[in-house]
Amino acid sequence: APSGVTVSSPPLGAWRGGAAMPEGDSYTRAADRLTPVLWRQVIDAVGGTAPDVRRHADRLTGDTVAGIRTIGKHLLIDVAASGLTIHIHLGMPGRVLISGPTPPRENGRVRMALRTKAGVAAVVAAPTVEVDRRQVIDHSLRRLGPDVLGENFDLDRFRERAERYRGDRTVSDFLLDQRVLAGVGNEYKAEVLFLEGIAPDRAVADLDLDERLALGRRARRLMLPNAHRPIRSTTGRADATAWVYQRGGRPCRRCRTAIRRGWVGEPPRLTFWCPTCQT
């Protein structure tokens, strides 16, 4: 195993089984699901347990949805006349559900429900559902790096943040740091590092700027095809959706070496790699 990698029990608060958090393409697909129900539709009713949703329910009701956007792992619903934006971060458990005229029954876990003539759009179990003026929400997200799935990817901004990233951190931390590149999560991290042939605990200082930029370009190339299709795949093969992710103990698709799994980074995240292909 790479130095510093443990294969013991996960740290306190980590999830088991290697399930990744929703990544940038998860959010674009969520936006696709919301669009027929919300975009340019009048909000007839508002519900949910999120305090901000309750506080602003009267201002949202009767207004029209003007836009649905994503920035990395953030989903934004813009409402026209009020100038408000609903900001959603799904975290691990969050889901977007679409239903008929009645909101889904989720044992009180519905954080937000918007009803229009086209149906009900609900957000369930998401840790972040906040409502504020659009400029306030957008300003709070300026800390993020460029959106890896952005139509006009800001390469100069990515280069600036990649160049001054702490050299003593691992490449795994680099790819997951939303302040450098917004939208990459644990699954794409593992797949990018495999395809670039880099061990997950390698120090950022060991990579020159071109190599750091190559990680971002690879992430973008992998994620763009998955932005609007239901099944995520990083291999381009019909019989295999991933190179190493969640394949611990199974043979590498390239060299047949057993895929390793362990906890890497700060905080430690479950990681998969090929000890032969990744140096």
N, C-alpha and C positions, 0 to 999 in steps of 0.2 A: 504494500500500500504506500501511497505518497506519504512523506513525512508529515506528522501532525494529524493524520486522519485516524479517527477511532471507529471501531465497528461494534461498539457496545450499545447499551440502551440509549435511546434518544434523550436529549436534555429535557429538563422540566419545561412543560408548556409546548413541546414540539408535537406534531401529529405523527401518527404511526401509519405504516403502509406505504409511505412515499408519495401520497397524493399531493399534487402541486396546487398552489393557490391559483385562482383564475388569473390568466395572463392577458396581455393586451388584445390578443385575438378573441378571447372570451368576451371582452367588452364590446368589440365591434359586432360580434354576433348578437349580443344582448341588444345593442342599438338597432340592429336589423329587425329584431323581434318586436321592439317597441314602436317602430316607425309606422306601420299600418294602423295601429290603435291610437297613437298620440299625435303624430305630426299633422299640423294644421287643423287639429280637432279642438273643439271647445270642451273644457273640463267641466263636466256636469256635477261631479261629486268627488270629495276628497276624504280619504280615511287612512288609518294606520296609527301605529303606536309611537313613531318618532316624534319627539317634542317639537321640533321645528315644523314638521308637517302639520301638527295640530295648531300651532301658533299662527301659521300663515294660511290655514285652510280657507278662510273667507276671501283672502286676496287671490288665491289660486282658482277658486270656484268661479266659473263664468269666463275665465280668461282662455286664451288660445295658445297652444304649444307652437312656438316659433322655430324650434330647432332641437335636435338630439345630437350630441357630440360625444366624442371620447378623446381623452388625453391619457395615454398610458393605461394604467389600471384605475381610471376614473371615468364615470359615466355622468354626463351633464344633460339636463333637460331645461331648456330655456323657455320661459313663458313671456308672451309678447307685451301686453299692456302694463303689467306690474313691474316688468324689468327684473323679475326674480329668476333665479336658477336653482334647480334641485341638483345637489351634488351627491352621488352615490359611490361608495367604495364597498365592494362585495366581501372583501376579506376571504376567509376560507369557506364559511357556511352560506354566504349570501346567494340568492337566486332571483332571477327575473321570471315571473309567471304571467301568462296572458290567459284570460278567461272570458266567459260571456258576461252578461250583465251583473252577475253576483260575484263579489270578490272571493278568492279561494279561502277555504277554511284551513288555517295553519296554526291552530291553538295559540292565538295571540301573537304569533311571530311576524305578522304582516307589518312591516315598518312603514310602508307607504302603499296606497292604492289610489289610482286615478281612473275615474270612470268617464268615458266618452260614449258617443253614439256607436262607435266601432268596437267597444268592449271595455274590459278592465285590465289595466297594467298594474301589476303588483310587484313589490320588492320584498322578499322574505329573508329574515335573519341577517341582513347586512349590518355590519357594525357601524357604518357611517351613512346616514341619510340626513343631510342638512340643507336648509333653505336660506338663501341670502341674496342680496343684489348681485347681478352678474359680475360687475366689476370687482366686487369683494371676493367672490369665489375664484375668479380668474387670477386675481392678484395672489391668493393663497397658494395657487398651483404653479406660480412662477418659479418656485424652488426646484421643480422637476427639470430633468434634462429633456432633450428633444424627444418627441414621441417617435418610437421606433417604427410605427405604422403611419406616421404623418404623411400627408400627400406631398408636402414640400419639406422633406427631411432637412433639418438644420445641421449640416455637416460641420460648419465652422463652430457652432456651439458645442457639438459633441467633441470636436477636436480639442477645444479649450478645456473642457472638463476632464477629458481623458488624459491630457498632458499633465495636469496638476493633481491627479489622483494620488493618494498616499501609496508610496512604493512598497510599504511593509504589509499591505493588505493582500489577500489572495485574489487571483483572477476570478474566482467564484464570487467574492464580495463585489468586485468591480462590475460584473455583469448584472448582479442583483440590485445594485445601488441605483435607485430611481432618480437620484440627483444627477447621475451621469447619463443614463439612457432610460427613458420611461416606457415601461411595458413588458420588459423581460422578466420572466419568473423562473422557478426552479427547473421546470422541464426543459425549457429552451436553453437555460444555462448549461445543463448537462449535454444537450445535443450540440450546441455551438462549440463547446470545448472539445468534444470528441472529433467533430469535423475539422477543427483547427489543429488537432493533435497536441493539445496542451493539458497537462495534468491539472486537476481542479485545485490543488493546494499551491500551485506555483505562484511566486510573489510577482506582483505587478511590476516591480522594479526590474525583473528579468526580461520584460517585454519592452521593445522600443515603441515609439509612437505609432509607427505603421502597423505593428502587430496588434496594438490596442484598438486601432481604428478598424482593423480587419475583423475583430470580434463583433463590433457593432454592425459592420456591413453584412457579416454572416447572419447575425440575428435577424436583420431586416429581410434578407433573402429567404430565410426559413419561414418567417412569420407572415409575410405578405400573402402568399398563396392560401394561408389558412384563415385569413381575416373574415371571409364571408362564406366558408363552407362548413358543414356540420361536423365533420370528423377531422381532427387535427392529425397531420402527418408531417414528419420531417425527413422522410427517406425518399419520397417520390415513388415508392413501390406499393403495389396493391396488397401485397402479402405481409407488409411490415410497416407499422406507423411510427416506430422509434428505433434509433440506433442503440442507445444504452439505457435510456430512462426506464426505470422500473423493471430492468432486466438483470438484476443482481443474480450471479451464479449461472446465468445462461451464456452460451458461447457468443463471442463477438461476431457480428455479421461479416466482418472483414478478415480477421485473423484466427478466429475460433478460440481465443483465450477467454477464460471465464470472466465475465463482467464483475467488477468489484462494487461494493456499496459501503459508504461510510459517511461520517458527519464532518463537514468542512465549513470553515468560515467563521465570521463573528456577526451575529450568533450562528452556531453550527446549524447547517441545513443538510438534510439527507441528500447524498450525491451519488451518482453512478458514473463509472468510467472504465475504460479498458486499459489495464496496466501496460500492455504492449504497444497499442496505437497512440497512447497519450504519454508524452515524456515530460 
